[in-house]
Amino acid sequence: MDPTKIGIYLKAAEGKLARVTSPYWLPPAPEWALVTNDPNVTLTEARDIIASRGLMKDPANVCWTALPLLEEGGSTGEDR
């Protein structure tokens, strides 16, 4: 796995963060943006990074989300 893909991703449209630490699921661009390659940052640190990079106007309500479950064949079903 490409280590540059590991980290915290933001889906700004929904205010959701995902912690990616394996190739199980890689967030599709452009709806998900890489916030940091450090998968161990806290929610508060992630919000600070989002604010400093201008990824959202108000990241105060950003929260964690679970990774989607993969269907047989490796799809998340999000493409339907």
N, C-alpha and C positions, 0 to 999 in steps of 0.2 A: 504494500500500500504506500502511496505517496504521502510522506509525513506532513506535507504542506496542506493536506486535506483535513487533518485532524484539528479539532478546535471547537469553538462556539460559533454557531450560526444564528442569524436573526431573520425572521420572516416579518418584516416591518409592517406589512399590511394587517397582520393579526397581532402584533406585539408579542410574538413567541420566540423563545430561544431553545435551541437544541444543542446538546453536548454530543459531539461525534468523536469517538475514540477508537473506531474500527471501521473496516470497509463494509460493514453490514448495510448501511444506508448512507449515501452521500447526497446532501441536499441539492436539488436542481437550481441552477442559476437561471434567470436573474431574481426569482422570487425570494431566494435565500442568499444572504450576504455573510461572508466570513467576518466575524467581529474580531477574533483573536485565535492564534494557533495554540494558545494555552488552554487545554481542556479543563484545567483546575481552577479557573477564576470563579469567584463568587458572583451571585446575582447582582450585588451592589457594584462590584468591580465591572461587570459586563455593562450595567447601566451607565456607569461613568465613561466607559470606552465609547458606547453608542452616542452619548451626548457630545463627547469631545470630537468625534468623527462626523457629527451631524447626520447620523443615519436615521434618526427620528427626531421630530420636533420636541416631544416630551416622552422620554423613555421610563418615566417613573412607574408606569403600570406594566412594563414588560415582565413576563413570567416564563417559567420553564414549561416545555411541552415534552411529551413522550415521543420517541421515534416511532414512525409508522410501522405496522407489522407488514412484512413482505408476504405476498401471495405466492403460490407455486409458480415458478418461473422467474422469480426475482422482482416482480412488479409490486408497487405499493398500492396500486389501484387509483392513484391520484390523477392518472392520465385519462381517466374516463370522463 
